[in-house]
Amino acid sequence: MIHALCAIVAQFVQLLFKLLLFEIGFAAFYNIVMKGTKMKSVSSNTSSIQAQHLPPLLIRRKEVERLTSLSRSRIYELMKQDKFPKPLRLGTMSVAWVEIEVKEWLSTLIADNRNTY
């Protein structure tokens, strides 16, 4: 009985660590769990979503499409018009967007839309 309970608790703790790792990134996860350091609070003068010490997360086009509900062609059309964040080149045939830039674009779009009604 106790052995089964310990196994369940261990699985739960592993799941929590995986969720934390996914949410804040490996570097912050390592600093919090292994070194015991705390996350810095987010300044309202800087990015409202990303903590200052966390490295930016990169997302691929499919994720950008999912987050924005835009098609690939619409994303590239908005980029040509300088109305959407441009991706970073990862290789000769590979690009990714900075997640925070896409989320800030979404926040601005929502705020502008709310102000017009």
Beta strands, then each sheet from edge to edge (+ up, - down):
strand 1: 58-59
strand 2: 88-91
strand 3: 94-98
sheet 1: 1+ 3- 2+
end
